[in-house]
Amino acid sequence: MYKKKIFIQTEFQPEILERILRILRHRNFININLNYKYNLNINKINIKIILINYKNIDILLYQLKKIIDINIIFI
């Protein structure tokens, strides 16, 4: 079982968190912890996710990179 932390920075969109969680669910990743912070000055959202799964994390990263509003993703 893999336990990973993912940091994501996105443009502010009301539905962005829902889209990220949907990808996690469809790829069978289990979300342990999620921190979501909106930065008003630069109009960006910083998201920190701790998740576990038996699959490789590259599958998830590939899907997350398809979301246009995501600027930065790192593990």
N, C-alpha and C positions, 0 to 999 in steps of 0.2 A: 504494500500500500504506500502511495506517495502522498506526502504532505507538502504543499507549496504555498508560497505567498506571491500574489500578483498585485502589482501597482498599475493603475490605469489613470490616465488623465484625459478628459474629454471636454469637448465644447458643451456648454449648458444646453441641454434638451430635456424637457420633462419626462420623456419616455426612455431615456438612455439606460437607466438602471433596470427597467423592465426587460429591455432587449438583452442586456448582459446576463441577467438571471435566467432568461429563457434559454440562452446558449448553454449555460452551465447545466441546466436541467436536461436539455436534449442530449448533451454529451455525457450524461451520467456522472457529473462531478458533484460532490457533496460540499455544500458551503458550510463551513464551520463558523466563520466570523466575517463580517462585512462592515467596513467603516466608510462613510460617505460624507465628504466635506465640500461645501460650495465656497469658492473664492469669489467674492463679489467684485473685487478690483479688476480681475482679469477675465471674469465671466467663464471660469473653468470649474470642472468638478474633479476632485481627486478621490479615487476609490481604491481601498486596500481590501483584498479578498484573501482569506485563508481557506484553502479547500483540500479535500482528499479524494483520491481515486486510485484505481488499479491501472488505469491507462496512462499513456505518455501525455505530458502536458502540451506537447507540440500540436496535438489535434485541437485543443482548446484555443491556443494562440492563433492558429491559422484561421479559425472561425471568427475570433474577436477582431482580427485585423481587417476583416471585411466590412465592419461597421465604419461608416464614413466619418462619424463625429469623434472617433477615438484618435487622439494625437500621439500618446505615448503609452507603451506597454512594456513592463519589464518584470522579471522574476527575481 
